[in-house]
Amino acid sequence: MIHQADNNQVMKVLNGLTNLWNDRAKVLDGDPSVDLTFEPEKDDFKENLLPFHQHAAWLSADEEIKRKVLSYGWIIYNEKTIQIESKLIAPVCDLIIDAEYPGSRNDAIQNSISQALVDEGFHTLMAVKSINIVYRERALKRIKMPKFQLIHQLDKMLLKCQNDEERKLVRLAVACASETLITDYLGALSKEDRLQPLCYKTVEAHVADEWSHASVFSYVMAEIFQQLSPEHQSLYINTLPQAVQAFGDNELDVWESVLSTINFPNYQQIITDSRNEQSQGICVDVKGIAKLLSSLGIDERNIKLVA
C-alpha cells in the first residue's frame, strides 16, 4: 500500500503531468485526417493482428476479399476504441471529477483527469471520422457491431455488485486496467507507415496521449487506493484480472458478424477453430498493469493477471 509520506510525491507527479498537457495533448494539434490523402493501394490494417491470420481458410482466400477484411479490421479496431473511451473511461473520469471516490476531491487529481477526459473525447472523434472515411472510400457495407467483450464483461461484473459503491469501484478498476493496457494495443499499429496514412497517423496521435494517461490513472489510483476500506481494496484488485482477460479477448463474436455479412469463404470453420485456440488462453502484455500495481505498493507476482 502507498504510505501517507508518499502523497506529496504523488501530487507532485500529477501536477507535472498537468503542466505538460499544453505541450503534449494531440487535440491541440488538430484532427490528423484533415491533411491526409486516402491512398487506396495501401492496406488499412495489419494482417498479423487478425485473430485468424494463420488459418488455412484465410491464407487460401482471394486477395480482394482479404483486403476487404483488413478494412473491417480497422473499423473493428476503432469501434472497440470508441466503446472503451465512451463507455469505460469517460464515465469514470466523470465520477472522479465529481469526487465520488475517496481522496479524489483534490485539485491535482481533478485537473489531470479533466485533461484526460478532453483527450478521450478527441480520440473518439478521430476514431469516428476514420471509420466513416474507410467505409466511404472502400464502399463497404455498414455493419452494426455486437457489444465488445470488455463492455460485456463490465456489464456482468456490475450485475454482481451489491451497491453503488461496489459498482463505482468495479468501473474504476476496469477503466484503470484499460488505460494501462491500451498503449500496447495501439502501439501495434503506430508508426506502421506501410499502412494507410489515415490509419497509422490516427493511431500515432492516440498512443502519444495514452502514454501520459497510463501514468495519470496509476498515480490517481495510488491516492484513492490508500483511502479505500480493506474490502474495497480487495474488490478493486480482484477485478483487475477479469478486466485483463476481457481486454485481451479476440472479439470473435464481432468477427463472426463481419465475416458472415461479407460471406467470407469457410468463415464458420475459421471462427470455430479460433474459439478453440482462444480457449487455451489469451496473450496480453501486462507490463502496464504491473506498473499500476506497483504504484499501489503491490507486487504483481502475487496477482494472477492472465489465466
C-alpha positions in Angstrom: 0.0 0.0 0.0 1.1 3.6 -0.6 2.1 5.2 2.6 1.0 8.7 3.7 4.5 10.0 3.3 4.3 9.3 -0.5 1.2 11.6 -1.0 3.2 14.7 -1.7 5.2 12.9 -4.4 2.0 11.6 -6.0 0.6 15.1 -6.2 3.9 16.5 -7.5 3.9 14.0 -10.3 0.2 14.7 -11.2 0.9 18.4 -11.2 3.9 17.8 -13.5 1.7 15.8 -15.9 -0.9 18.5 -15.9 1.7 21.2 -16.7 2.9 19.2 -19.7 -0.6 18.9 -21.2 -0.3 22.1 -23.3 2.8 20.7 -25.0 1.8 17.1 -25.5 -2.0 17.0 -26.0 -2.7 15.9 -29.5 -6.1 17.6 -29.5 -4.2 20.9 -29.6 -2.6 19.9 -32.9 -6.0 19.3 -34.6 -7.5 16.3 -36.4 -4.8 14.5 -38.4 -7.3 13.2 -41.0 -7.8 16.8 -42.4 -4.4 16.9 -44.0 -4.2 13.3 -45.2 -4.9 11.9 -48.6 -6.5 8.4 -48.7 -4.2 6.0 -50.6 -6.4 3.1 -51.9 -3.4 1.0 -52.8 -2.3 0.6 -49.2 -3.9 -1.7 -46.6 -5.9 -0.3 -43.8 -4.8 -2.8 -41.1 -2.0 -5.3 -40.3 -2.8 -8.8 -41.3 -0.9 -10.3 -38.3 -3.4 -8.6 -35.9 -6.3 -10.7 -37.3 -7.0 -13.5 -34.8 -7.2 -16.0 -37.7 -4.3 -14.7 -39.9 -2.6 -18.1 -39.8 -5.8 -20.1 -40.5 -5.7 -22.2 -43.8 -9.0 -20.7 -45.0 -7.7 -17.2 -44.6 -4.4 -18.0 -46.3 -6.1 -19.5 -49.3 -8.7 -16.8 -49.8 -8.9 -14.4 -52.7 -6.8 -11.2 -52.2 -9.7 -8.9 -52.9 -11.9 -10.2 -50.1 -8.9 -10.3 -47.8 -8.2 -6.6 -48.3 -11.9 -6.0 -47.5 -11.4 -7.9 -44.3 -8.4 -5.8 -43.4 -10.5 -2.7 -43.9 -13.1 -4.1 -41.5 -10.2 -4.9 -39.2 -9.5 -1.2 -39.0 -13.2 -0.5 -38.3 -13.4 -3.1 -35.6 -10.2 -1.7 -34.0 -11.8 1.7 -33.9 -15.2 0.6 -32.8 -13.5 -1.1 -29.8 -11.6 2.1 -29.1 -14.8 4.1 -29.2 -16.5 1.8 -26.7 -13.6 1.8 -24.4 -13.4 5.6 -24.4 -17.1 6.4 -24.2 -18.4 3.5 -22.1 -15.5 2.8 -19.8 -13.1 5.8 -19.4 -15.4 8.8 -19.8 -17.9 7.7 -17.1 -15.1 7.0 -14.6 -13.5 10.4 -15.4 -16.9 12.0 -14.5 -17.0 10.1 -11.3 -13.5 11.2 -10.3 -14.3 14.8 -11.2 -17.4 14.6 -9.1 -15.3 13.3 -6.2 -17.2 10.1 -6.0 -14.1 8.2 -4.8 -12.3 8.7 -1.5 -9.4 11.1 -2.0 -10.4 12.4 -5.4 -11.5 15.8 -4.2 -8.1 17.2 -5.0 -7.0 19.9 -7.5 -4.2 17.9 -9.0 -6.4 14.8 -9.5 -9.3 16.7 -10.9 -7.2 18.8 -13.2 -5.3 15.8 -14.6 -8.5 13.7 -15.1 -10.3 16.6 -16.7 -7.5 16.9 -19.2 -7.7 13.1 -19.8 -11.4 13.5 -20.5 -10.7 16.1 -23.1 -8.2 13.8 -24.8 -10.6 10.9 -24.7 -13.3 12.9 -26.5 -10.7 13.8 -29.2 -9.8 10.1 -29.6 -13.4 9.2 -30.1 -13.7 11.9 -32.7 -10.6 10.6 -34.6 -12.0 7.0 -34.4 -15.4 8.0 -35.7 -14.0 10.1 -38.6 -11.5 7.4 -39.6 -14.3 4.7 -39.6 -16.5 6.8 -41.8 -13.7 7.6 -44.2 -12.8 3.9 -44.6 -16.5 2.9 -45.1 -16.8 5.6 -47.8 -13.5 5.2 -49.6 -13.8 1.4 -49.7 -17.5 1.4 -50.4 -18.1 -1.1 -47.6 -21.4 -2.2 -46.2 -22.0 -0.7 -42.8 -22.3 -3.3 -40.1 -23.7 -2.9 -36.6 -21.1 -4.4 -34.4 -22.1 -6.6 -31.4 -21.1 -5.5 -27.9 -17.3 -5.9 -27.4 -16.2 -8.3 -24.7 -14.8 -5.7 -22.4 -18.1 -3.9 -22.2 -20.0 -7.2 -21.9 -17.7 -8.3 -19.1 -18.2 -5.0 -17.3 -22.0 -5.4 -17.5 -21.7 -8.9 -16.0 -19.5 -7.6 -13.1 -21.8 -4.7 -12.4 -24.7 -7.1 -12.0 -22.9 -9.0 -9.3 -22.3 -5.8 -7.2 -24.3 -5.3 -4.1 -24.5 -1.5 -4.1 -23.4 1.7 -5.9 -20.1 1.9 -4.1 -19.1 -1.5 -5.4 -20.3 -0.6 -8.9 -18.2 2.5 -8.9 -15.1 0.6 -7.8 -15.6 -2.1 -10.5 -15.9 0.7 -13.1 -12.7 2.3 -11.7 -10.7 -1.0 -11.9 -11.8 -1.8 -15.4 -11.0 1.8 -16.5 -7.6 1.7 -14.9 -6.8 -1.7 -16.5 -7.9 -0.4 -19.9 -5.8 2.8 -19.6 -2.7 0.8 -18.8 -3.2 -1.8 -21.4 -4.3 0.3 -24.4 -0.9 1.8 -25.1 0.5 -1.6 -26.2 -2.8 -2.4 -28.0 -2.4 0.9 -30.0 1.4 0.5 -30.4 1.0 -2.4 -32.7 -0.3 0.0 -35.4 1.6 3.2 -34.6 4.5 4.2 -36.9 3.4 1.5 -39.4 4.0 3.6 -42.4 3.4 0.8 -44.9 -0.3 1.1 -44.0 -2.9 3.7 -45.0 -1.6 7.1 -43.7 -5.0 7.8 -42.2 -4.7 4.7 -40.1 -1.2 4.9 -38.7 -1.3 8.7 -38.2 -4.5 8.5 -36.2 -3.1 5.8 -34.0 0.2 7.7 -33.6 -1.8 10.7 -32.2 -3.8 8.4 -29.9 -0.9 6.5 -28.5 1.0 9.7 -27.7 -1.7 10.7 -25.3 -2.1 7.3 -23.8 1.5 7.2 -22.6 0.6 10.0 -20.3 -2.8 8.6 -19.3 -1.3 5.4 -18.0 0.7 7.5 -15.5 -2.2 9.8 -14.7 -4.5 6.9 -13.8 -1.8 5.0 -11.9 -1.0 8.0 -9.7 -4.6 9.0 -9.2 -5.3 5.4 -8.2 -2.4 5.5 -5.7 -4.2 8.3 -3.9 -7.6 6.7 -4.0 -6.5 3.2 -3.1 -5.0 4.0 0.2 -8.3 5.5 1.4 -10.4 2.5 0.5 -11.5 0.0 3.1 -9.7 -3.4 3.0 -12.9 -4.9 1.5 -13.0 -2.3 -1.3 -9.3 -2.7 -1.9 -9.8 -6.4 -2.4 -12.7 -5.8 -4.8 -10.6 -3.5 -6.9 -7.6 -5.9 -7.0 -9.8 -8.9 -7.8 -11.5 -7.0 -10.7 -8.2 -6.3 -12.5 -7.6 -9.9 -13.8 -11.1 -10.1 -15.2 -10.5 -6.8 -17.0 -7.2 -8.1 -18.4 -8.9 -11.3 -19.7 -11.7 -9.3 -21.3 -9.4 -6.7 -22.8 -7.3 -9.5 -24.5 -10.3 -11.2 -26.0 -10.1 -11.7 -29.8 -13.7 -10.4 -30.2 -14.7 -13.4 -32.3 -18.4 -12.6 -31.9 -17.7 -9.3 -33.7 -15.6 -11.0 -36.3 -18.2 -13.6 -36.9 -20.7 -10.9 -37.6 -18.4 -9.3 -40.1 -17.3 -12.4 -41.9 -20.8 -13.7 -42.2 -22.0 -10.4 -43.6 -19.4 -10.4 -46.4 -19.8 -14.2 -46.9 -16.1 -14.9 -46.4 -15.4 -18.5 -47.5 -15.4 -21.1 -44.7 -15.9 -18.4 -42.1 -17.7 -20.8 -39.7 -14.7 -23.0 -39.6 -12.4 -20.0 -39.1 -14.5 -18.9 -36.1 -14.8 -22.3 -34.6 -11.1 -23.0 -34.8 -10.2 -19.5 -33.5 -12.5 -20.1 -30.5 -10.8 -23.4 -29.7 -7.4 -21.7 -29.9 -8.5 -18.8 -27.6 -9.9 -21.2 -25.1 -6.3 -22.3 -24.4 -5.5 -18.8 -23.1 -5.0 -15.2 -24.1 -1.8 -13.3 -24.8 -1.7 -9.8 -23.1 1.2 -7.6 -22.3 0.6 -6.8 -18.7 3.6 -4.5 -18.1 1.2 -1.6 -17.7 -0.8 -3.4 -15.1 2.4 -4.3 -13.3 3.2 -0.6 -13.1 -0.3 0.2 -11.8 0.0 -2.4 -9.1 3.5 -1.1 -8.2 2.0 2.3 -7.7 -0.3 0.7 -5.1 2.6 -1.0 -3.4 1.6 -4.4 -4.6 3.9 -7.0 -6.2 2.3 -8.2 -9.4 3.8 -11.7 -8.8 1.2 -12.1 -6.1 -1.7 -11.5 -8.6 -2.6 -13.9 -11.4 -3.4 -11.5 -14.1 -3.7 -13.9 -17.1 -5.2 -17.4 -16.9 
